Amino acid sequence: LGGLTNSLGLVYVDAENCKTSPQDLMNLITTHHGSKPAETFAYSKWSAKSQQTKKYREAGFRLLQADSGDNNADIMMCLDAYQRVRDLASKGVQGNIYICFHGDKGFTHLLEKLRAISGWSSIWVTSNEKPNKMIENSASETLRISSSSKGAAKKAPAKAKDAANTEKSQKVLKSTDDFKQIIMQAIGEDEIR
C-alpha cells in the first residue's frame, strides 16, 4: 500500500476536471489507502438530474455546489482541502489526502502545501496518460488510472512499478548467478580463467 497506513483518508475531486468515473476513483483510492476514505467531496456546478450527479452520489461522494464563474470549483476545493488538513494536523491526526483532477497545473500549489504539512501525504489521482512533471513533483505520490479501461485494469502507482521492476531484475540476476554456477561446475573453474 502507498501513502501512510493507519491514517485518515480524505478525497477531494474537481468533478469539472476529472475524466475518471467516480466509482473507479473510489475503488483505486480504497485499495491504495487500505480502507474506505473517511471523507469524500466532489466540487462542480451540479445539476440535480444529471448523470454526473447521480454517478458521484452512487459512489458515495458528498457534492459541493460551486458558484457560477471560472475556477470557482477549483478555488473552493483548494481552500476546503487545505483548511481541513490544517485543522486535523493541529489535533495530531495524520493521513493521506487524495486530490483528483486530470491535469490542471493550478493544483500544484495545493499539492505542495498539503505535502508540507507534517504527517500528511498529498496524492494526485489522475487518468492523464502524459502527466505533467511539475504536478507530479508537487505531490507526495501520483496514482494513475488507465483511461482506456472501465476500472478493471488500473495502472500501478509509479513507486509500485519501480518495486516490481526491481524484483524482476533481482530474479534475472539470481538466474544469471545460477547459470554461471552450472557452467563453472560443468567446465571447471580452472578452464574459465
N, C-alpha and C positions, 0 to 999 in steps of 0.2 A: 504494500500500500504506500502511496505517496503522501506528502504533506505530514502533518502532525497526527499521531494516533492518540486515542483517549482525549479528544478535544471536541470543542463545539464546531459544528459545520454550518456556515451561512452561505446562502446563494442569492446573488443579485444578477438579474438578467435585463439587458437592454433589448426588450422584445421588438423594438423597431429596427434593430441592427443585429439580430441573431437569426441565422439561417437554419438552425438545428431545431428539430421538433422538441417540444418541452419534455416529453416522456423520455426521449433519448438523452437529454441533458440530465434528468433525474437519475436515470439508470447508470450513466457513466460516473456521475458525482457520488452516488451512493456506493458504488463499487470502489472508487478511489478513496473515499473517506472512511469506508469500513462500516458505515451505518447511514441511515437516512438523515439528511441535514435537519437541524433543529428549526431553522427559519429559511423560507424561500420567498423571494419577492421578484415580481416582473413588472417593468415600467413600460408604459406605452400610452397612446391616446386610444383607450379601449372603447369598443362599440359593444353594447350589451349582447347583441345577437350574432356577432361574427364568429367564424370558425376558429380564429386565432384565440379569442377569449375563451371559448369552450375548451380548446386543447390545453391551454395553460391552467384552467381551473381543474380539469380532469387530472392533470399531472400533479396537482397539489400546491400550486403557486398562489400566493396572495397577490392580487392585482392592484397596482397603484396607478391611479389616473394622472397622466401628465397634462398640464395646460397646453393650449394650442401655442404654436410658435416653434421655431427651430431649436433643437437641442434641449428642450425642457426636460424630456425623459432622462437624458444623459446627466444633466445638472442635478436633478432631484436624486437620481440613483447614487451619484458620487457623494453628495452631501449626506444622504441617509447611511450609506455603507460606511463611510469614514467615521461618522458620529457613533454608529452602533459599535464598531470595533474599539474605538477610543473608550467608550463607556464600559464595555466588557473588560478591556485590558486594565482599566483603573480599579476593577474589582478582582483582579488576579486571574481572570478567565483567559485561556489560550484557545487557539483554534485555527481552522482553515476558512478562508473566505474565497468563494468561487465567484469570479466576475465573468459573466458570459456575454460575449459580443463577437461579431465577425472580424472586424479589423479597423475600428476607429482609433486612430493614434491619440485622440484626445484622452483616452483612458489610461495612457502611460503614467500620468501624474497620480491618478488614484492608485494604480498598482504599486508604484514606488512608495507612496505614503503608507499604504497598508502593510507592505513588506517591512517597512522600518519600525513598525510597532512591535515591541518585544512580545514574543510568544505567539505571533500570528504569521501565517503564510498566505500570500496573495497568489491565487491560482487563476490564470487566464484560461477560459474554456472557449474553444473555437472550432469551427469546421473549415476554417481558411486553409486551403491547400498550400498556399505560399505565405505563411505568416510573416509579418513584419518583424525583423530582428529587434528593432527598438522596443516594440511592445513585449516581445519575448524576454528581453533583458530587463525589463521593468518589473516583471513578475517573479515570484519565487519559483514558479513552475508553470509549464504550459500543458494543458490536456487538449489533445486534438481528437475530434470526431470526424470520421470519414463522411464527407457529404454525399458520396455515391451510394452509401448503404442506407438502410432503413433502421439502423441502430444495432443490427445483429453483429456486424463486424466493425469493431471500433479500432482506430489506430491507438497503439500504446503510447503512453507518455514518453517523451524523449529519454528520460532517465531509465525507464524500464527497457527501452530498446537498447541503450548502451549496456545495461547489465546483461541482456540476452546475448548481445554480440560478444561481450567479454567471456561469457560462459562457453559459447561456441568456440572461440579462439583457444580457450583452455583445453577443450576436448580435442581440438586439432593438434595442439602441442603435445598432449598426452599420447595421442595416436602416433605422432611422429616419433616421440621417445620410445614407444613400444616397438615401432618398426625398426628403429636404429638398433635396439637391443636384440631383436630377432636376427638382423643382418650380422651383427657382431658375433652372435653365437654360431651362426652358420659359417661365416668366413674365418672368424678368429680375429682378435684384436691386433695381433702382430701383422697381419696381412693388410690392414687398413692404413696403418701408419707408415 
